[in-house]
Amino acid sequence: MAGTRSLGRRLLREGGKGVLGLAMMAALVWLAFSLGAWMAENNTPLAYRAGLSAQTVTGAVLDLAGSADERPVESERLTLKVSGSPPRGPILAVPGGTQALLLNRKGRIVHRWDVDHAEAFPGSDLPDTAVRWREPVLMPDGDLVAVPTRRRPLSPFNLAAGRYGLGVVRVAPDGTVRWTNPLRAHHVPVRAPNGDILVLWRRPRTRPDPRYPDLHTPFFAEGIARLDAATGKVLRRAAFRDLLAGSGAANLLHRPAMLRDGTHLKGEVFHANTIRPVTPAAARNAAFADAGDLVVSFRNLSTAAVLDADTWRVKTLLRGPWTAQHDVAVLASGRVTAYDNTAPDGGSRVVVWDPGSGRITATYGGRDLNARILGMRQRLAGGGVLAVDPRGHAIAYGPDGGERWRLVLDPPDARLCSVRRVPRGPVAALMGAGEPPSPDGDGR
């Protein structure tokens, strides 16, 4: 009996120690979070650095744990299904990895651009399973210009080195690599009106910029570059911070919300994701832009900037009815369209906005789209819209907002980076016989 009571007392003591230990740990966690919240509220640089480090390490661990979910799908196992009215011509689709697929109007794969990343970039230690293309540029001769990027940061050291972007590559239809450039580009390249290639770039910056005292280091310096399409040589490069300075829009980076709310990770001040040139037709109806100007979408600022065609200086900012958006462009009507990743109904949408009146004139998608990241849109001939949900489907809407056709990626858990209508001319030799000409989309 005495032994039983002694054992009971020991268990109570040990249990009490455990409870006390848990209570002390909870108190320390509460104290740490309270201190961190106070430092963040006072915009303390140390809090930003500590938060950035914690997010980087945590994100890297989670990325490694979930890396199996985003392995590229071999095109032999890939099926794109068409429902409703079929598309009216060639389609370029990027399902993930370093490959792009050409489909006919029946959804059948008729050609594939494919290149091994390690062969294109001999110094790289990354397999194709760690790399993906987003939205390659189709050139007039059928070549593709692509920007390979990491699917996920493999370690905080790689992230700190700015190794998300892995270069730029031009690939022939047979897979021959025409040229590569090691510039740390990212997201979506685009063909400029003069035929050059425009890309976005970023690299880490550890020194403060005295023009923007509220930007805490380290952060990513981001900008735009122009490459020669024939050789891949960088012809011009500029940082967005420099283009904002003296433009009247530099206050965009004074006490920006991203330093305080903790929702924008890894020091990405801008998170630029697309460049869209303004066409002559759009410039005739847009008082805020001229032909050749460049519209750059800044996701983390929920803003787009219009850059002067010649100087690249910021002419104006577009702050429309969108949040964390992608793919902002000026339409031929002079209105502005964007892929709004955070629509009011909780999904995503393509929105058309009139800057003059401030009114939304059209929306597409809503509950059919739910892209918290990625996403793209393309204006189709006749006023329709093609919208891509990276979870595995693309939907073509008519001018009335009704669904016209849908492409579904099989298996459904595979990532669909981009789908777009392309002109027949550059790919005519790859399409084969029996594919009649058809009207093309306006490209954006």
N, C-alpha and C positions, 0 to 999 in steps of 0.2 A: 504493500500500500504506500509506504513511504517512498519507495522507488518510483511508483507511478506519479506521486505528487511532484517529486524532484524532476522527473522528465517533463511534466506539464509546465513547471516553472521555466525550465530551460527553453522549451518551445516558445513560451510566451516572450521570454527575453529575446530570443533570436528573431521571432516575428516582429517584436517591437523595434529591434534594430533595423529590420528590413523596411518597415513602415517609415521610420525616421529617415533612413537613407533616401527613400523615394520622395519624402516631403522636402528634404534638403535639395535634391536634384530639381524638383519642381520649382522651388524657390529660386534656385540659380537660373533656371531657364526663364522664369518670369522676370527676374532682375535683368538678365541679358536682353530680353526682348524690350523691356521698358527703357533700358539705356539706349538700345538701338533706335527705338521709336523717337526718343527725345533728340538723339543726334540727327536723325533723318529730318525731324521737324525743323531743326535749326540749320539744316543744309550743311552739316559738318562733312568735310571731305573724307575724313576717316571712315565715316559710316558708309559712304558710297564705295570706297575701296573694299571695305570688309564685305559689304553686300555683294559687290561684283565678284569677289573671290568665291564666296559661298555659292552664288548662283552658278558660276562656271564649273566648280567641282561637282555640285549636285546635278547640274545638267549633263555633265559628261558621264557620271555614273548611270543616270537614267537612260541616256542614249545608248550606252554600251549594253545595258540590260534589255533594251528593246530593239537592238539592231537587227534581230532576225525578222522583224516585221516588215522591213523595207528592202528585202533583197530584190534585185531586178528580175523581171519576168522574161524568160526567153521567148522570142517572138513565135517560135514553133508552137508554144503552148498558149499563145495569146489569141483571143477571139474578140472582135469588136462587133457587137450586135446592133442592128439598126431597127428601130421601131417607128411606125408612122411613116410620113413622107420621107423618101430617101434624100440624102444630100445631093446637090446639083453639080458636083465635080470633085476633083482630087482633094484629099485630106491628108495633112501631115500630123501624125500623133507621136508623142513621146511618153511611153509608159514607165520610164525609169531606166536607170543605168545609162550607158553611153551608146545609145542606139535611138534611131528615129524611124518611123514606119510610114510608108506611103500607102494610102488606101484608095480604092476606087469608089464610085458612088454606091456600090452594093456592100461596102464595108469589108471587101476582101483585100488582104495585104498583097500588094503587087511588087513592093521593093522595100529594102531595108538598108539604111546607112548604119554601119556598125564599125567601131574601132576600139581596140584594146587600149585602155588608158595608159598602162605602163609602157606600151610600145610607142604611143604618141609622145609621151613625156618620159624618156628613158631614166631620168633621175628620180622619178616618183616611186615610192614604196607602197602605193595604194593599189589594191585590186579593183576591178570594175564594181564589185559589190559595195565598195565604199564611196563610189562616185556616181553622180547623175548629171544629165543635161536638163535644162528647164525648157527653153523655147528657142531652138536654133533658127538662124536666119537662112532662108532659101535664096541662093544666088541665081542670077539669070542663066548660068550654065549647068544648074542642077547640083552644084556643091552646097554643102551646109557649113555655116560658121557657128560653132557652139562654144559655150562657156561651161566647162566641167567644174562642178563644185562638190564639196564633201556632202554626203548624205547627212552625216552627223559629226560633230567634233569628237574625235577619238580620245582626246585628253585635254586637260586645261592648258597644257604647254603648247599644243598645236593651236588652240584657240588664241592664246596670248600672242602667238607669233603671227596671227592674222591669216592662217592657212585654210580659211573656209573656201576662198576662191583659189582655183588651181591653174589658171591660165586661159588661153583662147586657142582654138584649133579650127582649121579649115579642112574639111573632109570631102573627097570626091565621092560620087555615087558608088564606086567599087571599093570604097574603104581606104583608098590611098590618102595619106596625110599630106596635104599641100604645104602647110606651114603650121608652126605653133609659136605662141608668144607666152612667156612666163608671167606676164602681168597678172596680179591678183584680182582678176575681174570676178564679177558675181552676177547673179540673176540673169537678165535677158539682154542679149545684144540686139542691135537694130541696124538696118542699112540706111545710111544718111542719103539725102537727096542727090549728092554728088557721087554716090557709089561707095564711099568709105564706110567703115564699120565703127559704130559708136558703142562703147561699153561702159559699165559702171565699175569702179574699183574702190577698194578700201584697204587700209593698213592701220595697225595700232599706233597711237601717239601717246607718249608718256610725258611730254613736256606741255605745260599750260600754254594756252594762246591768250596773250594779254588783251586781245580785242573782245574775248568772250570769257570774262572772269567767272561766270557761273558754270562753265563746263569743267567738271572734275576729271582729272586724269586717273587712270588711263581711259581713253575713249578711242573709237575708230574714226580716223580721218577718212572721209569719203569724197568721191569726185567722179568726173567723167573723162573719158579718153577717146581719141579718134585714131583708128588704125587704118593703114593702107590695106585695101582688100586683096591686092595681089601678093603682097609680101608679109603682111601681118605686123609691119613696123609701126611703132607708136609715133604718130605725127604731132600729136598735141595732147596735153594732159592738164587738168586744173582741179583744184579742190573746191568743194561747195562752200566751205567757210570763206575762202578768198572771193568767190563769186558773189556771196551775200554782202561782204564788206563794202560799204559805200553805196549800196544799192537802195537804201531806204527800207530794206527788209531785214537788216541784221538783228533787229530786236526779236526775231524768231528764235534766236538762241540765247536770249537773256532770260535767266530763270525759267527755262523750259520745264514743263511738268514732268518730263521723263527723269529728271534728277530727284524728284520728290515722291512720286507715287510708287516707285519700285516695280512697275509692270513691264518696263522695257529692259531687256536683259543685255548683259555683255557689253555695255558702253556704246550701244548703237544709237547715236544721236539722230541720224536721219533714217537709216534703213531704206535707202533708195531702192526701188525695185523695177522700174521701167523708164525708158526714154521713148517718147513718141514725137516725131517731127510733125510740125503743122503743115498741112498741105495747102497749095494755093487756093483751092476751093474753100477750105475752112477759114483761111485768112481773110477772104472777101467778106465773110459774115461775122468775124470775131474782132471787135474793136481793140481787144487787149493783146493781139498777137499778129505777127506778120509771117508770110510764107518762109519756111525754113527754120523758124523758131523751134525750140525743143521743150517739150513738157516732161518734167521729171516728177515722178510720184515719190513722196517721202512718207512711208508708212507710219513711222514712229511719231511723226508730227501731224498725222492726218491732214496733210497739206500737199499741194503740188506747186511747183515753181515753173514759170515760163522763162526760159533762157533765151537771150538774144542770139539770133542765128550766127552772127559774126563774132561778137565779143564773149558770148556765153554769160554775160552779166545777167543777174536776175532782174527781169523787167516787172514782173508782178507775181503775186501769190494767189493761188486758187484754193479757197477753203469752202468746199461744197458740203452737201449733206451726206458725208461718208465718214467712216471711222476705220483706221488701220487698213486703208484701201490699197488696191493694186491697179495698175494699168489705166492711168488717167490719160485722156486724149481729147482733142478738139474735133468735133464732127464737122461735116461740110455745112451744116446748118448754123455753125457758130456756137452751138451748145457744147457742153462739156459732159463726157461720159466717164464712168469709173466702175471698177469692180469693188463694191462696198462689202468688205468682209464681215462687217458687224451691222446687219440690218436691224430695224426696230423690232421685227417679229422674232428675233433670235437666230435667224438664218443668215444667208448672204444674198446679195442681189446685184444686178447691173442697173445703175441709175443714170438717167439723163437729166441734166440740170442746166437751167438758163441763168447765166451769171448776171444778165441785165435785170431780170425781174426777181431773181432769187428763188424761182419756183422749180419744183421737180416736174418735168414734163412726161416722163415715162419711167417705169421700173419693170424689171424682168427677174424672175427667179423666186425669191422669197424662200418658201419652205422646201423647194426643190433643190436648193443650194445651201450648203453649210460648210464653208471653207474658212476655218479660223486662220489658216495660213495658206500661202500660195493662192491660186485662182487667177483666171485670165478671161478676157472677153474680146470679141471681134465683131465688128459691124459687117453684116452681110448685105449683098445686093438686094434691093427692094425694101430696105429698112429693117430687116430682121437682125437678131443678135445671136451669136454663138457664145455660150457661157460654159466654163469648165469648172467642175467641182473635183478637186484632187483626190477625193475619196473613191473615184473610179467611174465617173460618167461626165458626158458633155451633152448639153441640150441646146438645140437650135430653136429660137422663138421667132414667130412672125411679128410683123409690125403691131398686131393687135395684142401681143403678149402671149398668144397661144402657142403650145408646143408643136413644132413641125417634125422634128426627128431627134433621136437620142442615140448616142453611142455609149455602150456599157462595156467596161473593161472586165474581162473574166480571167482569173479569179477576182471576185469583188473586193478583196482586201489589198489588191495591188495599187500602187500610187500612179495616178494619171497626171503627169506634169503639165502637158499642154495638148490641145487639139485645135487646129485652125484650117480653114479653107485656104488653098494656095492656087495661084494661077496655073493653067495647064501648060503654058509654054515651056518653062524650065524643066518640067518632068514628063513632057510628051513622049520622049523616047523610052521612058521607064514604065509608062502606063500600058503599053501593048495595044493591040487592035481592039476595036469594038467599044471604045470609050469616046462618045461624042463630045464636042466642045460644049461648054456651058458658061453662063455668066459667072463672073468671079466676084468675091467679096471685095470691099474697098481696102482691105488689109488691116484696118483698125476699127 
